[in-house]
């Protein structure tokens, strides 16, 4: 089983930046999609950004132009660079790995991001 360990969350002021990291315990060789989701208090979990195994990216309209998803294959790590943070970005952020052929999802433990003055 693949384990995903997240880090990088914290408290920042509006306009600040954070970089989230998600390290996988195993290198993935099969077709997959990796991404970031978030869940704010009292709201449903929503997609933030995704990246396919052939590096096609997709972003929620609310974060496009501010957030960037990337990966370092050597480190088996996925990143989410968050710039120009807004209070509405406050949420628990979850890393996700979807294995296409077996239709199985793996989730990180979640990391809290709080944007407040």
Residue pairs with C-beta under 8 A, 6 or more apart in sequence:
1 106
2 24
2 25
2 26
2 28
2 97
2 106
3 24
3 25
3 106
4 22
4 23
4 24
4 25
4 95
4 96
4 97
4 106
4 107
4 108
4 109
5 22
5 23
5 25
5 108
5 109
6 20
6 21
6 22
6 93
6 94
6 95
6 108
6 109
6 110
6 111
7 20
7 21
7 23
7 111
8 18
8 19
8 20
8 21
8 111
9 18
9 20
9 93
9 111
9 112
9 113
10 18
10 112
10 113
10 114
11 114
11 115
11 116
12 18
12 85
12 113
12 114
12 115
13 115
13 116
13 117
14 85
14 86
14 87
14 115
14 116
14 117
15 84
15 85
16 85
16 115
17 81
17 82
17 83
17 84
17 85
18 82
18 85
18 113
19 79
19 80
19 81
19 82
20 36
20 79
20 80
20 82
20 93
20 95
20 111
20 113
21 77
21 78
21 79
22 34
22 36
22 77
22 78
22 79
22 80
22 95
22 108
23 75
23 76
23 77
24 76
24 77
24 78
24 97
25 76
26 76
27 73
27 76
28 53
28 97
28 99
30 53
30 99
30 100
30 101
30 102
31 53
31 99
31 100
31 101
32 52
32 53
32 97
32 98
32 99
32 100
33 50
33 51
33 52
33 53
33 97
33 98
33 100
34 50
34 51
34 71
34 78
34 95
34 96
34 97
34 98
35 47
35 48
35 49
35 50
35 51
35 69
35 95
35 96
35 98
36 47
36 48
36 49
36 50
36 69
36 78
36 80
36 93
36 94
36 95
36 96
37 45
37 46
37 47
37 48
37 93
37 94
37 96
38 45
38 46
38 48
38 89
38 91
38 92
38 93
38 94
38 113
39 45
39 46
39 91
39 92
39 94
40 88
40 90
40 91
40 92
43 91
45 94
46 60
47 58
47 60
48 59
48 60
48 63
48 67
48 80
48 93
49 57
49 58
49 59
49 60
49 63
49 67
49 68
49 69
49 80
50 57
50 58
50 69
51 57
51 58
51 69
51 70
51 71
51 78
57 69
59 67
59 69
62 88
63 82
63 89
66 82
66 83
66 84
66 85
67 80
67 81
67 82
67 83
68 80
68 81
68 83
69 78
69 79
69 80
69 81
70 78
70 79
70 81
71 77
71 78
71 79
72 79
78 95
80 93
82 89
82 113
85 113
85 115
86 115
87 115
87 116
88 115
89 113
89 115
90 113
90 114
90 115
90 116
91 113
92 110
92 111
92 112
92 113
93 110
93 111
93 112
93 113
94 107
94 108
94 110
95 107
95 108
96 105
96 106
96 107
96 108
97 105
97 106
97 107
98 104
98 105
98 106
99 105
99 106
